[in-house]
Amino acid sequence: MKWRMFLALVGTVMAAAVLLRLRGEPASPAPDAATPPTGHPEEAMPVRQAAVGAAHLEQASPENKGRTNLLDRVLKGDGVRLTPEQISAFLAANHRSVESLLAASRASDDPAAYLKEAKERFPNDARVQFAAIFRSDSPEERTQWLDRLKQTAPDNALPDYLSALDDLKAGRTEHGVQELNNAAGKTGFQDYVLDFIQSAEEAYRSAGYSEAEAKLVAATEAQLPQLAQLKQLGLSMVDLANSYRQAGDTASGQNVLDMAVHLGQQLDANGPGGQFLINNLVGLAIQFNALKAMDPASPYSGSDQTVQAYMDQLTQQRDAVKQLGRQTESLWQNLAPEDLISFFDRQKLYGEQAALQWYLNKSGQN
């Protein structure tokens, strides 16, 4: 996603339309449990965060100050794919390990074939299970991979949330609520994206890309298929809460809204699923949708803070993200390769907000 496009999204993120358009295309909806998923949403939800403006890549001479072919492709949102020969060499060098197969599935024009091999050879690997969830050929197969991931990673709340969405969309309300309760009781929230990025970096380096190029492509090609589905889950939870309240069960309605806020908090910058700014924005939108369904003057979650005060706090967070975007937009055009490498390394360790703040401090722009 281009940085300017990201800034446009930031300006309207608190509206319900956040993330409905990425790369100029509608984000794929969560698959209906009654019909087979189509379009594979992981192909429509790339990270594409700020660093796509790094114009110094492949700068061979002082005269070569324009954008390179690689950068132009990234800026346009074109995929950067490895050739079959490059992928074959990479897989051979890594003995067709699970990491190399998953990297190949994301860096090639034939992702299904390499994921199929990974599923056959490493069916008990959580990363394979997670990837398979979003490339299942039927609702039944998706459910099977979700159940496997719950067993492999019992502390990970993400598969429970995804199962809850499928249940709510299929009208299995009681089971969906149970999945939400299961998710709320877990401490982990893992989408394995950093593992995927690291493996992709290795694949692009093996194909002859420089360190900076490999990091840029791996990060901007990373996929976040769960975000559109989590946003849809947040909306479904608000609908469920309203149905409870209309039936006179205000306690159950409030409980569901509280769980929706908790879901959004998982994607905060300090939350377990808040690695990227786009995750933070989705989390803010989920929380806002739930809070708007509450009495603004009521105490929030038994605290002295009102619901309205908490919404105001979230608005300040949104404004801080917008300000961060305004401060950093022009800087990316002059980002040197060594700074790009440091940025992505810091992003892995501390998250995108902290990495951006580091660059602002380094550049004297804070």
N, C-alpha and C positions, 0 to 999 in steps of 0.2 A: 504494500500500500504506500503510495507516495506520501512524502511528508506534508505537502500542501493539502492533499486530500485528507490526511489525518487531522490537520488543523481545522478543516471545514467540519469534520465529524465532531471535534472537540467543542466547537461552537454550539452544537445542537445536541450534545450527548445526553443532557438531562431530559430531553424530550423522549417520548417512547420510540422514536425512530432510530435510536442509536444502533449502529451496526447493521442496519437493514441494507446498506449499500457498501460494498468493499470492492476495490478495484473497478468501480463503476458497474458492478453486477450485483443483483440481489443475492444476499446470503442464503444458502440452502436452509430450508426449515428443518426442524427435527423430523425424523422419519415417523410416519404414522404407523402405529403398531399393527394396524389392520391391512396395510399395503406394504409391499417391498420398498425399501429406500432406493432412491434413484439419484443420480448426479454426484454422489459421493461428496458430501459437504467439505471434506478435508481439502479438496481441490479448490474450493472457493473462499477459504479463510486463511490467507497467509499472514504471518506476523507483519512483514513490511513496515518496520518501525523507522525511527528517525534516520538511521545511518545511510539511507539510500541516496543521500546527497553527497557522498564522499567523492570529490572530483579528482583526487590525486592518484587514483588507482592506475597502475601500469604507466606511470609518467616516466618515459624513457629519457626525456630531454627537457630543458627549460622551454623549448618551443612547443612542446606537447602539453598545452595547458587546457585543451578542450576535453570534453567528455570522451571517454574511451567507448569502444563498442560494447564492452561488458557493462559499463555503467549505464549506457543508453538503454540496454536491454532491461536492466533492473529498474530504471526510472519508468520505463513504459509498462512494467509489469509482466514482461515476457519471461517465460521460464528459462532457466539456464540448465540444460540437461547434458549429461555425459553420454558419450557414444557407447554403443555395445562393446567395442574393443576396450575402452577405458574402464568400463564397469567389470568386464571379464577379468582384466588384469588386477583390479582392486580386490575382487572376490577371491582370486587365486592367492594373492599375497596375504589375505586374511583368513585363508582356509574356510571360506564361506561361513564365517561366524555369524551369529544372530545379529550382531551390530552391523556387520557389512551388508547382510541381506536387507535389513531395514533401511540402511542408507541407500542401497541400490534401488529399492522400491520407490524412494523419494527423489532420486536424481536421474531416473531413466524415463524413457517414453513408454515403458511397459511395466508400470508399478505392480500390477496384479500378479504377474508371473513370479517376481521376487518375493512378494508378500506370501504367495501361495507356498513357496518353498519354505519360507520362515515358519509358517503355520504348521506345515507337515513335520519339520525337523525340530522345532522348538515351541510346541504348543503350550508349554507350562511357563513360558517367559512372559512376565507382566507387560513388557513393551510390545510384544507380538500380539498379545490379547487386546491391548488398548487399540493398536492399529487395526486389528481385525473387526472391532466393533463398528468402525465407520466405513468398512468395505464389505459388509455382510450382504449376501444376496437375498436374504429374507428376514422378516422379523424374528422368526424362530432361531435362525443362525445368530443374529445379533444378541438375542437373549442368552444363548449358550455361551457366547464369548463374554458377556457381562457377568454371568454366573461364575465363569472360570476366573475372571479377574478378581471378583470378590473373594474367592478362595485363595488365590495367590497373594493378594495384597489386602488382608482383612482390615487393615487400619485406613485404607484409602476410601474416602467418602464419595469420590467421583462416580464410580460405577453404580452406587446406590442412587445418586441423583439422576443419572441417565435412565436407570430402570424406573424410577418414579415418574419421569416424563412419559415414558412409553406406557406405563400403567394408566396415568391420568388421561392421556389421549385416547386410550382404548376403553375408557369407562370403568377401569378396575380401581375405583377410588380407594377402597379399603386397603388393598395391597399397596397402592401408591403411597398412601399416608404412612404405612409401615416402613416403606423404603425411605421416606423422608425422615422418619424417626431414627432409623438405622444410621443414615448419613449424619444426622445432627449429633449422634453419640460418638462419632469417630474423630480422631485427631489429625489424620492425614488428608491431603488433597493433592494428588499427584497426576500430572498429565504427561510426564516423561519427555517433555519437549526439549529439555536441556540435553538429555541423552541423545535424542534424534539429531540435534544441532551438532553436537560433538562428533558423532559418527559421520554426518554429512561433511563437516570440515575435513575430516581425514580422507574422505572419498575425493573431494575436489583437489586437495593437495596432491594426492596420488596421481591425479590426471594432469599435473603440471601447473595448477593455479598457485599464485603466490600466497603467503600466509594471510595477508590482508584480503585478497580476493576470495580465498576459501571461506574466511569468516563472514565476509559480507554476503556472499551467495548463500551459504548455509543458513544464516540467520534470516535473510529476507525470503528464502524459500520455505522456511519452517511453516508448518500448518497448525492451526488451532481449531479443529473441527468442533470441539466441545462448546465454544463460546456461544454460537447461535442457539445451540440446544439448551444451554443453561439459561440464556435470556428468555427463551420460550418457556422453560420450566418456571421461572419467576412469575411470568404472566399467568401461567396455569394455576400457580399457587394462589395468586390474588383472586382469580375466578373461583377457586375452591373455597377460599375464605368467605367470599361473598355468598356462596350457596349455603354455607353453614349458618351464616348470620341471618339469611332470609328464612331459614328453617327454625330460627330461634336459638341456635346453639352458638352463642357469642363466644364462649370460652374456646371451643374448637376453632372457630374462625380466627381468633386472636393468636392462638397457638401456631396456626399455619402461617400467618403473617410474620410472626416472630422468626419462624424457621426460614422464611424467604429472606428476611433481613440478614440472618446468619449466613445464608448461602451467598448473598452479595458480599458480605464481609470476608468470605474466603478468598475473594479476588482483589481485596485491597492491597495496596503496595506493601503493607506489613503482614499480609495474610499468606497462607501457604501456597495459594494459587495466583499470587499477584506479581509474577515476574516481569510482565510487560505492561506498558501504559494502556494498551488496548484491553487487557484483562481488567485493569483498574476501572476503566470507563464502563465496561459491562457491569462490574460489581456495583458501581455507583447507581447505574440505571436500575438494576434489580432492587436495590435498597429503596430508591425513590418510589418505584412503583408500589412497593409494599407499604411504605410509610404514608403515601397519599391515600391509602385505603383506611387509615386510622384516624381517630379524632386528634387533630393537631394540638389541642390544649391538654390532652391526657398525658400522664407521666409515661415516659418511654421505658419499657422493660423494668418497671418497679423502681426506677431511679428518680432523682430530683429533677432530671432533665426532661423537658416536654418533647413530644414528637416533633413539634415545629422547630424547637431548638436543635434537635438532631438533624433535621432536614437542612437547617441553616448551616450547620457544621459541614454537611456533605457538599453544600453549595460552595463553601470556601475551598474544599478540596478540589472541586471541579475547576474553580477559578485559578487555583494554583497550577493545575495541569495546563490550562490555557496559557498562563503566564510563562510557564516553562517552555511551551511550544513557541511562543513569540520570541523568547530570548534565544533559543537555539536554532531557529529556522535558518538564519543567514550563516551561521557558523559552519554548517555541514559542507558548504561549497569549498571550504579551504581545509578540510580535515586531512591531515597527512596520514600515510599508511600506518606509521607507528602509533599514532593516536587512535586510529580506527581499531587496531589490534588491541590496544589497552581498553578501549571502550567496550568491545565485545567480551573481553576477559572479565572486566568489572561487572558487566551486565549479568554474566553467568553467576558470579559470586554474590552480588548485592541487589540485583534487579535493575530495570531500565531507568527508573527515576533517579536512583543513586548514581548510576553511570552518567546520566545527563548532567546531574548536578556537579559531578567530578569535572566534566569537561568545561562547564561554565566557570567553575572556580579556577581551573588551570588557565583558562583564556582571559581571566580577569573580568568576566561579564556578570558576576553575581552581585 
